[in-house]
Amino acid sequence: MNLEENIRKNIVEAGLKLIQKGLVTRSWGNISVRIDEKNMLITPSGRTYESLKPEEIVLMDYRKLTFEGKIKPSSEYHLHAEIYKRRKDIHAVIHTHQMNATTVATARREVPPIIDDMVQIIGPSVRVSKYTLAGTQKFARYAVKALRGRQAALLANHGAVCTGRSLEEAFVVSEVLEKACKAFIEAEFLGGAKSISKFSAALMHQVYLKKYSKLEEKNK
């Protein structure tokens, strides 16, 4: 199995895991992986994750926005393409409509640094992108702005986007984001979440990116 075939298989498996974890339903949400300096593999439009086959994953030039074959890429391809063009550190993108993250996105509330694993893996906060119509270039630009210095962002009145240096890391980001948003929502009923200091949050994120995650990879 070559690299591209392996990535296609991994994307299909990730889609099934998103369903199992309750982070997406039916064909909602989308997944992509950067394979080189101009191409990405992205889930197709309108296919359910349960029925998705590796050969249906679409090969797309994210710079020219052209794709191979008759199967159309996800309608959110602008979002994925813009992230890869602007963030060289990111190699996988998962866009979800997960419940707790979507609830916070609907309230347009930034999630402060409230949980250790959130600030380590995602960053010192989770911003909300400015609202505009989904699937547009402007939607993608607003998302990239909210992602600056972060591994996830909330998409106003829409959902969330989670990123990683690998597909596995992007999936972990989606899980940690859901946990943080749930804690944030429930803490509101107890008088509001108390934040970790901005300095500590920024430091923990940098330690994770530069040291801890690399040690974890070595220990596999």
C-alpha positions as CSV (number, residue, x, y, z in Angstrom):
1,M,0.0,0.0,0.0
2,N,1.5,3.4,-1.0
3,L,1.3,6.6,1.0
4,E,-1.8,8.0,-0.8
5,E,-3.7,4.7,-0.4
6,N,-2.8,4.6,3.3
7,I,-4.0,8.2,3.8
8,R,-7.3,7.4,2.1
9,K,-7.8,4.4,4.4
10,N,-6.9,6.6,7.5
11,I,-9.4,9.2,6.5
12,V,-12.2,6.7,6.2
13,E,-11.3,5.2,9.6
14,A,-11.3,8.7,11.1
15,G,-14.8,9.4,9.8
16,L,-16.1,6.3,11.4
17,K,-14.4,7.3,14.7
18,L,-16.0,10.7,14.5
19,I,-19.4,9.0,14.2
20,Q,-18.7,6.6,17.1
21,K,-17.6,9.5,19.3
22,G,-20.7,11.5,18.4
23,L,-18.7,14.4,16.9
24,V,-20.5,14.2,13.5
25,T,-23.7,12.7,12.1
26,R,-24.4,11.3,8.7
27,S,-22.5,13.3,6.1
28,W,-22.0,16.5,8.2
29,G,-18.5,17.6,8.7
30,N,-15.4,16.8,6.6
31,I,-11.8,15.6,6.8
32,S,-8.7,16.3,4.8
33,V,-5.0,15.5,4.9
34,R,-2.3,17.5,3.1
35,I,-0.1,15.2,1.0
36,D,2.4,17.6,-0.4
37,E,3.0,21.3,-1.2
38,K,-0.1,21.6,-3.4
39,N,-2.4,18.6,-3.0
40,M,-4.7,17.4,-0.3
41,L,-7.1,14.4,0.1
42,I,-10.5,15.5,1.2
43,T,-13.8,13.7,1.9
44,P,-16.4,14.0,-0.9
45,S,-19.7,15.9,-0.8
46,G,-22.8,14.1,0.3
47,R,-21.3,10.7,1.3
48,T,-22.1,9.3,4.7
49,Y,-19.1,8.1,6.7
50,E,-20.6,4.6,7.2
51,S,-20.6,4.1,3.4
52,L,-17.5,6.0,2.5
53,K,-14.9,4.1,0.5
54,P,-11.2,5.0,0.3
55,E,-11.4,5.4,-3.5
56,E,-14.1,8.0,-3.0
57,I,-11.8,10.4,-1.2
58,V,-11.0,13.3,-3.5
59,L,-7.5,14.3,-4.6
60,M,-7.5,18.1,-4.8
61,D,-5.0,20.8,-5.7
62,Y,-5.6,23.2,-2.8
63,R,-3.8,26.1,-4.5
64,K,-5.6,26.0,-7.9
65,L,-8.9,24.5,-6.3
66,T,-9.1,21.8,-9.0
67,F,-9.8,18.1,-8.4
68,E,-9.5,14.8,-10.0
69,G,-12.4,12.5,-11.1
70,K,-16.1,13.0,-11.2
71,I,-16.8,12.9,-7.4
72,K,-17.0,16.4,-6.0
73,P,-15.1,17.4,-2.9
74,S,-16.7,18.6,0.3
75,S,-18.5,21.9,-0.1
76,E,-16.1,23.2,2.6
77,Y,-13.0,22.7,0.5
78,H,-12.2,26.5,0.7
79,L,-11.8,26.1,4.5
80,H,-9.3,23.3,4.2
81,A,-7.4,24.9,1.3
82,E,-7.1,28.2,3.0
83,I,-5.7,26.6,6.2
84,Y,-3.1,24.6,4.3
85,K,-2.0,27.7,2.3
86,R,-1.7,29.8,5.5
87,R,-0.4,27.3,8.0
88,K,2.6,25.2,7.0
89,D,2.6,23.4,10.4
90,I,-0.8,21.9,9.8
91,H,-1.2,18.6,7.9
92,A,-4.7,17.5,8.7
93,V,-8.1,19.3,9.2
94,I,-11.3,18.0,10.7
95,H,-14.4,20.2,10.4
96,T,-17.2,19.1,12.8
97,H,-20.6,20.1,14.1
98,Q,-20.0,18.5,17.5
99,M,-22.7,19.5,20.0
100,N,-20.9,21.3,22.8
101,A,-18.6,23.2,20.5
102,T,-21.5,24.2,18.3
103,T,-23.4,25.4,21.4
104,V,-20.5,27.7,22.4
105,A,-20.1,28.8,18.7
106,T,-23.8,29.7,18.6
107,A,-23.4,31.9,21.7
108,R,-20.2,33.3,20.0
109,R,-18.2,32.9,23.2
110,E,-14.5,32.5,23.3
111,V,-13.4,29.6,25.5
112,P,-10.8,30.9,28.0
113,P,-7.8,28.8,29.2
114,I,-9.8,26.6,31.7
115,I,-8.4,23.1,31.3
116,D,-4.7,21.9,31.2
117,D,-5.1,19.6,28.2
118,M,-7.0,22.2,26.3
119,V,-4.3,24.8,26.6
120,Q,-1.6,22.3,26.0
121,I,-3.1,20.8,22.8
122,I,-5.3,23.5,21.4
123,G,-3.7,26.8,22.7
124,P,-4.3,29.5,25.3
125,S,-8.0,30.0,24.2
126,V,-10.5,28.9,21.6
127,R,-11.6,31.9,19.5
128,V,-14.8,32.3,17.5
129,S,-14.6,33.3,13.9
130,K,-16.7,36.1,12.5
131,Y,-20.0,34.9,11.1
132,T,-20.5,34.7,7.3
133,L,-22.0,32.1,4.9
134,A,-20.4,28.7,5.2
135,G,-18.5,27.3,2.2
136,T,-17.3,30.7,1.0
137,Q,-13.8,32.1,0.7
138,K,-14.7,34.7,3.3
139,F,-15.8,31.9,5.7
140,A,-12.4,30.3,5.2
141,R,-10.5,33.5,5.8
142,Y,-12.3,34.3,9.0
143,A,-11.6,30.7,10.3
144,V,-7.9,31.0,9.5
145,K,-7.8,34.3,11.5
146,A,-9.5,32.7,14.5
147,L,-7.0,29.8,14.3
148,R,-3.9,32.0,14.5
149,G,-1.7,30.4,17.1
150,R,-4.3,27.7,17.9
151,Q,-5.1,24.2,16.8
152,A,-8.9,24.7,16.8
153,A,-11.5,27.5,16.4
154,L,-15.2,27.8,16.7
155,L,-17.2,28.8,13.6
156,A,-19.9,31.3,14.6
157,N,-23.4,29.7,14.4
158,H,-22.0,26.7,12.6
159,G,-19.5,24.3,14.3
160,A,-15.8,23.9,14.8
161,V,-12.6,23.3,12.9
162,C,-9.8,21.2,14.4
163,T,-6.3,20.9,13.0
164,G,-3.1,18.9,13.7
165,R,0.3,18.0,12.5
166,S,-1.2,14.6,11.8
167,L,-4.7,13.2,11.3
168,E,-4.4,11.5,14.7
169,E,-3.5,14.8,16.4
170,A,-6.4,16.6,14.7
171,F,-8.8,13.9,16.0
172,V,-7.4,14.4,19.6
173,V,-8.0,18.1,19.2
174,S,-11.6,17.5,18.3
175,E,-12.1,15.4,21.4
176,V,-10.3,17.9,23.7
177,L,-12.3,20.8,22.2
178,E,-15.6,19.0,23.0
179,K,-14.5,18.3,26.6
180,A,-13.4,22.0,27.1
181,C,-16.7,23.4,25.6
182,K,-18.8,21.0,27.8
183,A,-16.8,22.1,30.9
184,F,-17.2,25.8,29.9
185,I,-21.0,25.5,29.4
186,E,-21.5,23.7,32.7
187,A,-19.2,26.0,34.7
188,E,-21.5,28.9,33.7
189,F,-24.1,27.3,36.0
190,L,-21.6,27.4,38.9
191,G,-20.7,31.0,38.6
192,G,-18.4,30.9,35.5
193,A,-15.2,29.1,34.6
194,K,-12.0,30.3,36.3
195,S,-9.1,30.8,33.9
196,I,-5.5,29.6,34.1
197,S,-3.2,32.6,33.7
198,K,-2.4,33.6,30.2
199,F,1.3,33.2,30.8
200,S,0.9,29.6,32.1
201,A,-1.5,28.7,29.3
202,A,0.9,30.0,26.6
203,L,3.9,28.2,28.2
204,M,2.1,24.9,28.5
205,H,1.1,25.1,24.8
206,Q,4.6,25.7,23.7
207,V,6.0,22.9,25.9
208,Y,3.5,20.6,24.3
209,L,4.3,21.6,20.7
210,K,8.0,21.6,21.1
211,K,8.7,18.9,23.6
212,Y,5.9,16.7,25.0
213,S,4.2,15.7,21.8
214,K,7.6,14.8,20.2
215,L,8.4,12.6,23.3
216,E,5.0,10.9,23.0
217,E,5.7,10.1,19.3
218,K,9.1,8.6,20.2
219,N,7.5,6.4,22.9
220,K,5.1,4.7,20.4
